[in-house]
Structure formats: structure tokens, C-alpha cells
Amino acid sequence: MPKQIGRLQAFGFAKETTRGTAQSSASEWVPFDDLDFDEKADNVTADQAVGVIEDSIGEYRVKNYADGTFKIPLTDTTPGFLFLSLLGAQATATVTSGVYTHTFTVGETAQHPTLTYFLHDSAGGTDYSYANGVLHKMDIDVQLKKFVQLSCSARAQKGVSQSTFSPSITAENRFISQYMTFATAPTLAGANGTLTATGTCSTTIHITGLSISTTLLRVGMTVTGTNIPAGATIAAIVSASAVDLSVASTGSATSYTFGGANVALKNFKMTIDESIEDQEVLGSVAPADFLNKEFKVSGTLEAIYQNETDFRNAFLATPQVAQAMYVQLVNTDVTIGSTYYPSLLISLDQVYFKELAIKKSPKDLIYQSLKWDATYSLADSEMLNIVLQNAKSSSY
């Protein structure tokens, strides 16, 4: 075959109807930034002493499989197959005509849905399908001036040669860094803007007699309500039932909705790892299955350092104080339905800040880098959910 560059290769996948049985064709072919998904093999070496100094007299094949990585831009439709395989459960709902949400949550099983991977190898002259495909790790990476990227680690059964595929990549809506907003609060209701309360406030910055405990609030959270000026935030926690606003109300205000404290980030990265283990069995060189075990979520972020309320206070709190995170990626350059946008929403119910570094250099701005771990919230009965909003009406 003629020599080629990587742009002429194609990679795709499809959800398997029967676990471990390859689909005949890809549901989606994806544009990739990097593709390193290949056949792998394990051998056992015959290295017993046989009267010579050479190290061995042969090797025997004991395992065949496929493994590797791929990087693709985050778009509004195709990644749903990957989120389903990684997290394990989904629910699809209609927002309005032509607009649908797909909510992905952690499936409490050791067998999350599998995919068949497809490789169109025009350089080698043979195309392949890889059954029983799983994702064992995914990074969602948001960097300045770049497309939001999904970096995936995948595994599957050994490839089977197929008739030549005819890949076709569908144009989808993409996400770039300026579409992202980030908010944090002590609870997910606070972070996503659904926390409500009543109290007393009349032409003043003081809210007293709150119907909720201020342990559910933090400095910087947004506040909306009748006679609450736009852009108002919590400036201080005064007591267990009182807070001060950043601006005085313009009249009597008795009902409030609190939203997360918005922090402008320089970068954000979330890693989802489902701890895949090969189910190896006697009598076969192929694993019987690839099973997920402990489900872990962690990440990093970076922001300019300008106060202690963004991250430092929660990091230093003893005993530790969990925070919720709410990440929104909303492509406001594209409209679906009449007034909706393609979006990806990430909800992390309970996050602990594990390492905070504040770098101080005489000539540079001061930035803070944070490492965090997510844990399961008993109160919310979840660790993580991801919501993809698009024009796809059917489930993945």
C-alpha cells in the first residue's frame, strides 16, 4: 500500500446490542487529534536452564487483546456513547420540540455498556472491528484557546478483519474554552442555582432570619429575588441565619434563590476512572470480559489568586468541608429548537480539596492550582452526573 499520513485513517464506534458481540458498522466516526489504539499481546517465556547461557529458548502466546488511547474534540452528540459506556446509566428527556437532554449517571454494576470500536486502516489495507470495547479512563480537558478535548483510554478484544469500511464524519457542534463557566458551593443545589430560602431584608445589605442554615452558603454565592439587584452576591456570613449582601436591596425582599460562587478559571481537567480489570480465564487467550470496579473521579484546576474564599478557606477547614462543583459548557453560538443551546453540564456533588499550590514569582501574576477528589454523597445519592443537551431524540 502507498505510504500515508494519519489524517487518512478513521476511527469509530457503536454501542453493542449484545455484550461482546461486534456490531456490523459504526454508529459514529469521529475526528481525532491522536489515535494510538492497537493490538496487544502477552507472551510467556521459556527461560528454564538448558545448559547454555542464552536467556531463553522460546515464547508462547498467552493473551490477545486491543488497548490504547484516542483524543477527540468534545462535541454535542457523539460523546454520549462514550459517557454511557464510562458511567453506565442514562435517562433521556424532552426539553421542547427538537431539544433533548441525556443524563448520564453511575451504573452500580460491574458491567457498564460495551462498544465495538472500528478502525479504517487505509495504510495497512485492512479494516478491523474490536468487540467488547470499554473505556477505562477519560479526561475532560478545558484549556485556553483550544477545543475542549476528551482523552480516552480504551480496551477491547483482538481485532477482526472486515470488508473495507466507508467512514463518514457528521458535522457536530463543538465546545471551546470561552463557553465554560464554573461554580462552587457547599451543596449541589447551591452550586447549580436551585437553593431557595426565605428571610428578612428591606433596603439594606443585611438578610436575617434565613430559613436555611448558613452552612449551606459561602461568600461569593449569587443571590436573586424580588428587589435584589442584579449581580448581588454574599459578601459575608454573619451568623447561622444571617448574611450580608454585596449590594443593598431596593425594597422588601423575603424570598431568595442562591447560586454558586462563580470563579474564572485558567484551566480545568476532570479524570474519570472506572478501574477496568480483564477477566482472564483458563482455556482461552482472549479475556472473557472487561469488568469495571471502583469508580473514581478527580481533577485539577487553575485560577488567578485574588482572595481566600475561592478555594483556600475550604482547603484549610478542619475538619474538612466538602464543596460541590457545577461546570457548564454552553455553545451560545448555535441555537437548537427555538431558544436553547447545545450544552454539557457536569455536577459533582461532594468534592474535597486535597492540594493547593499558590505560586508567587516577582514578575508574574499569582495563580493558584488545586487538586481535588470527588466522593459519593450519601445525602444526594450520587457522586457525579453529566447532562448532554442536543437535538438527538433517541437514547444512546
DRENDO-1510 file (C-alpha; in Angstrom, 1 decimal, always signed):
<recs>
REC; n; res; u; v; w
REC; 1; MET; +0.0; +0.0; +0.0 .
REC; 2; PRO; +1.2; +3.6; -0.5 .
REC; 3; LYS; +2.7; +5.5; +2.4 .
REC; 4; GLN; +0.3; +7.7; +4.2 .
REC; 5; ILE; -0.2; +10.3; +7.0 .
REC; 6; GLY; -2.5; +9.7; +9.9 .
REC; 7; ARG; -5.2; +12.0; +8.5 .
REC; 8; LEU; -6.3; +9.2; +6.1 .
REC; 9; GLN; -7.1; +6.8; +9.0 .
REC; 10; ALA; -10.6; +6.7; +10.6 .
REC; 11; PHE; -11.8; +5.6; +14.0 .
REC; 12; GLY; -15.4; +5.0; +15.1 .
REC; 13; PHE; -17.6; +3.1; +17.5 .
REC; 14; ALA; -21.1; +1.7; +18.1 .
REC; 15; LYS; -23.0; +0.6; +21.2 .
REC; 16; GLU; -23.2; -3.2; +21.3 .
REC; 17; THR; -26.6; -4.8; +21.3 .
REC; 18; THR; -25.2; -8.0; +22.9 .
REC; 19; ARG; -22.2; -7.6; +25.1 .
REC; 20; GLY; -19.1; -8.9; +23.4 .
REC; 21; THR; -20.7; -9.3; +20.0 .
REC; 22; ALA; -19.4; -6.9; +17.5 .
REC; 23; GLN; -21.7; -4.5; +15.7 .
REC; 24; SER; -21.5; -4.6; +11.9 .
REC; 25; SER; -20.9; -0.9; +11.4 .
REC; 26; ALA; -20.0; +2.2; +13.3 .
REC; 27; SER; -22.8; +4.5; +14.6 .
REC; 28; GLU; -20.3; +7.3; +14.7 .
REC; 29; TRP; -16.9; +8.1; +13.0 .
REC; 30; VAL; -15.1; +10.7; +14.9 .
REC; 31; PRO; -12.4; +13.3; +14.0 .
REC; 32; PHE; -9.4; +12.5; +16.2 .
REC; 33; ASP; -6.4; +14.6; +17.3 .
REC; 34; ASP; -4.5; +11.5; +18.3 .
REC; 35; LEU; -5.0; +7.7; +17.8 .
REC; 36; ASP; -2.9; +5.1; +19.5 .
REC; 37; PHE; -5.2; +2.1; +19.7 .
REC; 38; ASP; -3.5; -1.1; +18.6 .
REC; 39; GLU; -3.3; -4.9; +19.0 .
REC; 40; LYS; -1.6; -6.1; +22.2 .
REC; 41; ALA; -0.3; -9.5; +23.2 .
REC; 42; ASP; +1.3; -11.1; +26.3 .
REC; 43; ASN; +3.7; -14.0; +26.0 .
REC; 44; VAL; +5.2; -16.4; +28.5 .
REC; 45; THR; +8.9; -17.0; +28.1 .
REC; 46; ALA; +10.6; -20.4; +28.3 .
REC; 47; ASP; +13.6; -19.3; +30.3 .
REC; 48; GLN; +14.5; -22.5; +32.2 .
REC; 49; ALA; +18.1; -23.7; +32.3 .
REC; 50; VAL; +19.0; -25.9; +29.4 .
REC; 51; GLY; +22.8; -26.0; +29.6 .
REC; 52; VAL; +23.6; -22.7; +27.6 .
REC; 53; ILE; +24.0; -19.1; +28.7 .
REC; 54; GLU; +21.4; -17.7; +26.3 .
REC; 55; ASP; +18.4; -16.4; +28.2 .
REC; 56; SER; +15.5; -18.4; +26.7 .
REC; 57; ILE; +14.5; -21.0; +24.1 .
REC; 58; GLY; +11.1; -19.6; +23.1 .
REC; 59; GLU; +8.0; -17.7; +23.8 .
REC; 60; TYR; +4.4; -18.8; +23.9 .
REC; 61; ARG; +1.3; -16.6; +23.3 .
REC; 62; VAL; -1.0; -16.4; +26.4 .
REC; 63; LYS; -3.2; -13.4; +25.8 .
REC; 64; ASN; -4.6; -11.3; +22.8 .
REC; 65; TYR; -6.4; -8.0; +23.2 .
REC; 66; ALA; -6.5; -4.4; +21.9 .
REC; 67; ASP; -5.6; -1.4; +24.0 .
REC; 68; GLY; -4.7; +2.2; +23.6 .
REC; 69; THR; -5.8; +5.8; +23.7 .
REC; 70; PHE; -7.5; +8.3; +21.5 .
REC; 71; LYS; -8.1; +12.1; +21.7 .
REC; 72; ILE; -11.2; +13.7; +20.2 .
REC; 73; PRO; -12.8; +17.2; +20.5 .
REC; 74; LEU; -15.9; +17.4; +22.7 .
REC; 75; THR; -19.0; +17.8; +20.5 .
REC; 76; ASP; -22.7; +17.8; +21.4 .
REC; 77; THR; -23.8; +14.4; +20.2 .
REC; 78; THR; -21.2; +11.6; +19.6 .
REC; 79; PRO; -19.6; +11.7; +23.1 .
REC; 80; GLY; -22.9; +10.4; +24.5 .
REC; 81; PHE; -21.8; +6.9; +23.5 .
REC; 82; LEU; -18.6; +7.3; +25.4 .
REC; 83; PHE; -20.3; +8.8; +28.5 .
REC; 84; LEU; -22.7; +5.9; +28.6 .
REC; 85; SER; -20.0; +3.3; +28.4 .
REC; 86; LEU; -17.9; +5.0; +31.0 .
REC; 87; LEU; -20.6; +5.9; +33.6 .
REC; 88; GLY; -23.1; +3.1; +32.9 .
REC; 89; ALA; -26.6; +4.6; +33.0 .
REC; 90; GLN; -28.6; +7.1; +31.1 .
REC; 91; ALA; -32.0; +8.8; +31.0 .
REC; 92; THR; -33.3; +10.8; +28.0 .
REC; 93; ALA; -35.9; +13.6; +28.3 .
REC; 94; THR; -37.6; +16.0; +26.0 .
REC; 95; VAL; -37.0; +19.7; +26.8 .
REC; 96; THR; -39.0; +21.0; +23.9 .
REC; 97; SER; -39.5; +20.2; +20.3 .
REC; 98; GLY; -36.1; +19.4; +18.8 .
REC; 99; VAL; -34.3; +19.6; +22.1 .
REC; 100; TYR; -33.4; +16.7; +24.4 .
REC; 101; THR; -31.3; +16.0; +27.5 .
REC; 102; HIS; -29.3; +12.9; +28.1 .
REC; 103; THR; -28.4; +12.4; +31.7 .
REC; 104; PHE; -25.5; +10.0; +32.4 .
REC; 105; THR; -25.2; +8.6; +36.0 .
REC; 106; VAL; -23.0; +5.9; +37.5 .
REC; 107; GLY; -24.5; +2.5; +37.0 .
REC; 108; GLU; -24.0; +0.4; +40.1 .
REC; 109; THR; -22.8; -2.7; +38.2 .
REC; 110; ALA; -19.5; -4.3; +37.2 .
REC; 111; GLN; -20.6; -4.4; +33.5 .
REC; 112; HIS; -21.2; -1.0; +32.0 .
REC; 113; PRO; -22.4; -1.0; +28.4 .
REC; 114; THR; -19.8; -2.0; +25.8 .
REC; 115; LEU; -18.9; -0.6; +22.5 .
REC; 116; THR; -17.5; -2.0; +19.3 .
REC; 117; TYR; -14.6; +0.0; +18.0 .
REC; 118; PHE; -13.8; +0.3; +14.3 .
REC; 119; LEU; -10.6; +1.1; +12.5 .
REC; 120; HIS; -10.4; +2.1; +8.9 .
REC; 121; ASP; -6.7; +1.4; +8.1 .
REC; 122; SER; -6.2; +2.6; +4.6 .
REC; 123; ALA; -2.4; +2.4; +5.0 .
REC; 124; GLY; -2.4; -1.3; +6.0 .
REC; 125; GLY; -5.1; -2.2; +3.6 .
REC; 126; THR; -7.3; -4.0; +6.1 .
REC; 127; ASP; -10.1; -2.6; +8.3 .
REC; 128; TYR; -10.9; -4.0; +11.7 .
REC; 129; SER; -13.7; -4.2; +14.3 .
REC; 130; TYR; -12.9; -4.7; +18.0 .
REC; 131; ALA; -15.7; -6.2; +20.1 .
REC; 132; ASN; -16.4; -5.9; +23.8 .
REC; 133; GLY; -14.9; -2.4; +23.9 .
REC; 134; VAL; -14.7; -0.4; +27.2 .
REC; 135; LEU; -13.3; +2.9; +28.4 .
REC; 136; HIS; -11.2; +2.6; +31.4 .
REC; 137; LYS; -10.4; +6.3; +31.8 .
REC; 138; MET; -11.4; +9.6; +30.3 .
REC; 139; ASP; -10.0; +13.1; +30.8 .
REC; 140; ILE; -12.2; +16.1; +30.1 .
REC; 141; ASP; -9.7; +18.9; +29.5 .
REC; 142; VAL; -10.5; +22.6; +29.1 .
REC; 143; GLN; -7.6; +24.8; +28.1 .
REC; 144; LEU; -7.5; +28.4; +26.9 .
REC; 145; LYS; -7.8; +29.0; +23.2 .
REC; 146; LYS; -8.4; +25.3; +22.4 .
REC; 147; PHE; -11.2; +22.9; +21.7 .
REC; 148; VAL; -12.4; +21.1; +24.8 .
REC; 149; GLN; -10.8; +17.7; +24.5 .
REC; 150; LEU; -11.7; +14.2; +25.6 .
REC; 151; SER; -8.7; +12.0; +26.1 .
REC; 152; CYS; -9.8; +8.3; +26.4 .
REC; 153; SER; -8.1; +5.1; +27.3 .
REC; 154; ALA; -9.8; +2.1; +25.7 .
REC; 155; ARG; -9.6; -1.7; +25.7 .
REC; 156; ALA; -11.3; -4.4; +23.6 .
REC; 157; GLN; -11.0; -7.9; +22.2 .
REC; 158; LYS; -8.4; -8.6; +19.5 .
REC; 159; GLY; -9.4; -7.0; +16.1 .
REC; 160; VAL; -11.2; -9.0; +13.4 .
REC; 161; SER; -10.6; -8.1; +9.8 .
REC; 162; GLN; -13.6; -6.7; +7.9 .
REC; 163; SER; -14.6; -5.6; +4.5 .
REC; 164; THR; -13.4; -2.1; +3.7 .
REC; 165; PHE; -15.5; +0.5; +5.7 .
REC; 166; SER; -16.7; +3.8; +4.2 .
REC; 167; PRO; -16.3; +6.3; +7.0 .
REC; 168; SER; -18.4; +9.4; +7.1 .
REC; 169; ILE; -18.0; +12.0; +9.8 .
REC; 170; THR; -21.1; +14.0; +10.7 .
REC; 171; ALA; -20.6; +17.7; +11.4 .
REC; 172; GLU; -21.4; +18.4; +15.1 .
REC; 173; ASN; -21.4; +21.4; +17.4 .
REC; 174; ARG; -18.1; +21.8; +19.2 .
REC; 175; PHE; -17.2; +23.4; +22.5 .
REC; 176; ILE; -14.3; +25.8; +23.1 .
REC; 177; SER; -12.9; +27.3; +26.3 .
REC; 178; GLN; -15.0; +30.5; +26.3 .
REC; 179; TYR; -18.2; +28.5; +26.6 .
REC; 180; MET; -17.3; +27.3; +30.1 .
REC; 181; THR; -18.5; +28.6; +33.5 .
REC; 182; PHE; -17.5; +27.2; +36.9 .
REC; 183; ALA; -19.3; +27.5; +40.2 .
REC; 184; THR; -18.9; +26.0; +43.6 .
REC; 185; ALA; -20.9; +25.9; +46.8 .
REC; 186; PRO; -21.3; +23.7; +49.9 .
REC; 187; THR; -24.1; +21.8; +48.2 .
REC; 188; LEU; -25.0; +20.9; +44.7 .
REC; 189; ALA; -28.3; +22.8; +45.0 .
REC; 190; GLY; -26.3; +25.9; +45.8 .
REC; 191; ALA; -23.8; +25.3; +43.1 .
REC; 192; ASN; -26.4; +24.8; +40.3 .
REC; 193; GLY; -28.7; +27.7; +41.5 .
REC; 194; THR; -31.7; +25.8; +42.9 .
REC; 195; LEU; -31.2; +26.6; +46.6 .
REC; 196; THR; -34.0; +28.7; +47.9 .
REC; 197; ALA; -34.8; +30.3; +51.2 .
REC; 198; THR; -36.9; +33.0; +52.9 .
REC; 199; GLY; -35.8; +35.7; +55.3 .
REC; 200; THR; -36.0; +39.5; +56.0 .
REC; 201; CYS; -34.3; +42.2; +54.1 .
REC; 202; SER; -35.6; +45.7; +53.3 .
REC; 203; THR; -33.4; +48.4; +51.7 .
REC; 204; THR; -30.3; +47.1; +53.4 .
REC; 205; ILE; -27.4; +44.7; +52.8 .
REC; 206; HIS; -28.5; +42.6; +55.8 .
REC; 207; ILE; -30.5; +39.4; +55.4 .
REC; 208; THR; -31.7; +38.0; +58.7 .
REC; 209; GLY; -33.9; +35.2; +59.8 .
REC; 210; LEU; -32.9; +32.8; +57.0 .
REC; 211; SER; -35.0; +29.7; +56.8 .
REC; 212; ILE; -31.9; +27.6; +56.0 .
REC; 213; SER; -28.6; +27.3; +57.8 .
REC; 214; THR; -25.8; +29.4; +56.5 .
REC; 215; THR; -23.6; +26.3; +56.5 .
REC; 216; LEU; -25.2; +25.8; +53.1 .
REC; 217; LEU; -23.9; +29.1; +51.9 .
REC; 218; ARG; -20.5; +30.7; +51.3 .
REC; 219; VAL; -19.0; +34.1; +50.4 .
REC; 220; GLY; -19.3; +34.8; +46.7 .
REC; 221; MET; -22.5; +32.9; +46.0 .
REC; 222; THR; -25.1; +34.7; +43.9 .
REC; 223; VAL; -28.4; +35.9; +45.2 .
REC; 224; THR; -31.5; +36.7; +43.2 .
REC; 225; GLY; -35.0; +37.6; +44.2 .
REC; 226; THR; -37.6; +40.5; +44.1 .
REC; 227; ASN; -35.8; +43.8; +44.9 .
REC; 228; ILE; -32.4; +42.1; +44.9 .
REC; 229; PRO; -30.2; +44.0; +42.4 .
REC; 230; ALA; -28.7; +42.1; +39.5 .
REC; 231; GLY; -25.2; +40.7; +40.3 .
REC; 232; ALA; -25.7; +40.6; +44.1 .
REC; 233; THR; -23.6; +38.1; +45.9 .
REC; 234; ILE; -23.0; +37.1; +49.5 .
REC; 235; ALA; -20.3; +39.4; +51.0 .
REC; 236; ALA; -20.2; +37.9; +54.5 .
REC; 237; ILE; -21.6; +35.1; +56.6 .
REC; 238; VAL; -22.8; +36.9; +59.8 .
REC; 239; SER; -24.4; +34.1; +61.8 .
REC; 240; ALA; -26.2; +30.8; +61.5 .
REC; 241; SER; -29.2; +32.6; +60.0 .
REC; 242; ALA; -27.9; +35.9; +58.6 .
REC; 243; VAL; -25.7; +37.0; +55.7 .
REC; 244; ASP; -24.7; +40.4; +54.2 .
REC; 245; LEU; -25.1; +41.1; +50.6 .
REC; 246; SER; -22.6; +42.9; +48.3 .
REC; 247; VAL; -25.3; +45.5; +47.5 .
REC; 248; ALA; -28.4; +46.7; +49.3 .
REC; 249; SER; -31.8; +45.5; +48.3 .
REC; 250; THR; -34.0; +48.2; +46.6 .
REC; 251; GLY; -37.0; +47.3; +48.8 .
REC; 252; SER; -38.5; +44.5; +50.8 .
REC; 253; ALA; -37.0; +41.1; +49.8 .
REC; 254; THR; -38.2; +38.0; +51.6 .
REC; 255; SER; -37.5; +35.2; +49.1 .
REC; 256; TYR; -34.1; +34.3; +47.7 .
REC; 257; THR; -32.5; +31.9; +45.3 .
REC; 258; PHE; -28.9; +31.2; +45.8 .
REC; 259; GLY; -26.4; +30.2; +43.1 .
REC; 260; GLY; -22.8; +29.0; +43.1 .
REC; 261; ALA; -19.9; +31.3; +43.6 .
REC; 262; ASN; -18.5; +31.8; +40.1 .
REC; 263; VAL; -14.8; +31.5; +39.7 .
REC; 264; ALA; -13.0; +32.4; +36.5 .
REC; 265; LEU; -10.6; +29.5; +35.7 .
REC; 266; LYS; -7.5; +29.4; +33.6 .
REC; 267; ASN; -7.8; +25.7; +33.0 .
REC; 268; PHE; -9.9; +22.7; +34.2 .
REC; 269; LYS; -9.3; +19.0; +34.0 .
REC; 270; MET; -11.5; +16.1; +35.3 .
REC; 271; THR; -10.5; +12.5; +35.2 .
REC; 272; ILE; -13.0; +9.6; +35.4 .
REC; 273; ASP; -11.5; +6.2; +36.1 .
REC; 274; GLU; -13.6; +3.0; +36.3 .
REC; 275; SER; -10.7; +0.7; +37.2 .
REC; 276; ILE; -11.1; -1.9; +34.4 .
REC; 277; GLU; -9.9; -5.4; +35.1 .
REC; 278; ASP; -9.5; -8.1; +32.4 .
REC; 279; GLN; -11.5; -11.2; +33.2 .
REC; 280; GLU; -8.9; -13.7; +32.2 .
REC; 281; VAL; -9.9; -17.4; +32.2 .
REC; 282; LEU; -8.3; -20.8; +31.6 .
REC; 283; GLY; -8.7; -22.3; +28.2 .
REC; 284; SER; -8.6; -19.1; +26.2 .
REC; 285; VAL; -6.1; -16.5; +25.0 .
REC; 286; ALA; -8.9; -13.9; +24.9 .
REC; 287; PRO; -10.3; -12.3; +28.1 .
REC; 288; ALA; -13.9; -13.4; +28.8 .
REC; 289; ASP; -14.8; -9.8; +29.5 .
REC; 290; PHE; -13.5; -6.4; +30.7 .
REC; 291; LEU; -15.1; -5.5; +34.0 .
REC; 292; ASN; -15.3; -2.2; +35.8 .
REC; 293; LYS; -14.5; -2.0; +39.5 .
REC; 294; GLU; -14.1; +1.1; +41.8 .
REC; 295; PHE; -15.4; +4.3; +40.1 .
REC; 296; LYS; -13.2; +7.3; +40.8 .
REC; 297; VAL; -13.3; +11.0; +39.8 .
REC; 298; SER; -10.6; +13.5; +40.4 .
REC; 299; GLY; -9.2; +16.6; +38.8 .
REC; 300; THR; -7.2; +19.8; +38.7 .
REC; 301; LEU; -7.9; +23.4; +38.1 .
REC; 302; GLU; -6.0; +26.7; +38.0 .
REC; 303; ALA; -7.2; +30.3; +38.7 .
REC; 304; ILE; -5.8; +33.6; +39.5 .
REC; 305; TYR; -5.3; +34.1; +43.2 .
REC; 306; GLN; -7.2; +37.1; +44.5 .
REC; 307; ASN; -8.9; +36.1; +47.7 .
REC; 308; GLU; -9.1; +33.2; +50.2 .
REC; 309; THR; -12.8; +32.5; +49.6 .
REC; 310; ASP; -12.4; +30.9; +46.2 .
REC; 311; PHE; -10.6; +27.8; +47.4 .
REC; 312; ARG; -8.2; +28.4; +50.3 .
REC; 313; ASN; -10.8; +28.6; +53.1 .
REC; 314; ALA; -12.4; +25.3; +52.2 .
REC; 315; PHE; -9.0; +23.7; +51.7 .
REC; 316; LEU; -7.8; +24.8; +55.2 .
REC; 317; ALA; -11.0; +24.0; +57.0 .
REC; 318; THR; -10.6; +21.4; +59.8 .
REC; 319; PRO; -12.5; +19.1; +59.9 .
REC; 320; GLN; -12.6; +19.0; +56.1 .
REC; 321; VAL; -15.5; +20.8; +54.4 .
REC; 322; ALA; -16.8; +19.3; +51.2 .
REC; 323; GLN; -17.8; +21.5; +48.3 .
REC; 324; ALA; -20.0; +20.9; +45.2 .
REC; 325; MET; -18.8; +21.8; +41.8 .
REC; 326; TYR; -21.0; +22.7; +38.8 .
REC; 327; VAL; -19.4; +23.1; +35.3 .
REC; 328; GLN; -21.3; +24.4; +32.4 .
REC; 329; LEU; -20.2; +24.3; +28.7 .
REC; 330; VAL; -22.8; +26.1; +26.7 .
REC; 331; ASN; -22.3; +26.7; +23.0 .
REC; 332; THR; -24.2; +30.0; +22.7 .
REC; 333; ASP; -23.2; +30.4; +19.1 .
REC; 334; VAL; -25.6; +27.7; +18.0 .
REC; 335; THR; -29.4; +27.5; +18.6 .
REC; 336; ILE; -31.3; +24.3; +18.8 .
REC; 337; GLY; -35.1; +24.3; +19.0 .
REC; 338; SER; -36.1; +27.9; +19.3 .
REC; 339; THR; -34.1; +29.3; +22.2 .
REC; 340; TYR; -31.8; +26.5; +23.5 .
REC; 341; TYR; -28.2; +25.8; +23.0 .
REC; 342; PRO; -26.0; +22.6; +22.8 .
REC; 343; SER; -24.5; +22.1; +26.3 .
REC; 344; LEU; -22.7; +19.8; +28.6 .
REC; 345; LEU; -23.3; +20.1; +32.3 .
REC; 346; ILE; -21.2; +18.4; +34.9 .
REC; 347; SER; -22.4; +18.1; +38.5 .
REC; 348; LEU; -20.1; +16.9; +41.3 .
REC; 349; ASP; -22.0; +16.6; +44.5 .
REC; 350; GLN; -19.2; +16.3; +47.0 .
REC; 351; VAL; -15.6; +17.3; +46.3 .
REC; 352; TYR; -12.7; +17.6; +48.7 .
REC; 353; PHE; -9.7; +19.9; +48.0 .
REC; 354; LYS; -6.5; +17.8; +48.5 .
REC; 355; GLU; -3.7; +20.0; +47.4 .
REC; 356; LEU; -3.5; +23.8; +46.9 .
REC; 357; ALA; -0.4; +25.5; +45.5 .
REC; 358; ILE; -0.1; +29.2; +45.2 .
REC; 359; LYS; +2.9; +30.2; +43.1 .
REC; 360; LYS; +4.5; +33.6; +43.8 .
REC; 361; SER; +7.0; +34.9; +41.3 .
REC; 362; PRO; +8.2; +38.6; +41.4 .
REC; 363; LYS; +7.5; +39.2; +37.7 .
REC; 364; ASP; +4.3; +37.1; +37.2 .
REC; 365; LEU; +0.7; +37.2; +38.3 .
REC; 366; ILE; -0.1; +35.0; +41.3 .
REC; 367; TYR; -2.0; +31.9; +40.3 .
REC; 368; GLN; -3.4; +29.0; +42.4 .
REC; 369; SER; -3.5; +25.4; +41.4 .
REC; 370; LEU; -5.9; +23.0; +43.0 .
REC; 371; LYS; -6.1; +19.2; +43.1 .
REC; 372; TRP; -9.4; +17.7; +44.1 .
REC; 373; ASP; -11.2; +14.3; +44.6 .
REC; 374; ALA; -14.9; +13.6; +44.3 .
REC; 375; THR; -16.7; +11.3; +46.6 .
REC; 376; TYR; -20.1; +9.7; +46.8 .
REC; 377; SER; -22.7; +11.9; +48.6 .
REC; 378; LEU; -25.0; +9.9; +50.9 .
REC; 379; ALA; -27.3; +12.9; +51.1 .
REC; 380; ASP; -27.6; +13.2; +47.3 .
REC; 381; SER; -27.2; +9.5; +46.5 .
REC; 382; GLU; -24.6; +10.2; +43.8 .
REC; 383; MET; -21.1; +11.3; +43.0 .
REC; 384; LEU; -21.4; +12.6; +39.5 .
REC; 385; ASN; -23.8; +13.2; +36.7 .
REC; 386; ILE; -23.2; +14.5; +33.2 .
REC; 387; VAL; -26.0; +16.1; +31.1 .
REC; 388; LEU; -25.6; +16.4; +27.4 .
REC; 389; GLN; -28.2; +18.6; +25.7 .
REC; 390; ASN; -28.6; +18.3; +21.9 .
REC; 391; ALA; -31.0; +17.5; +19.1 .
REC; 392; LYS; -30.8; +13.7; +19.4 .
REC; 393; SER; -34.2; +12.4; +20.3 .
REC; 394; SER; -33.3; +8.8; +21.0 .
REC; 395; SER; -31.3; +7.3; +23.8 .
REC; 396; TYR; -27.7; +6.2; +23.2 .
</recs>
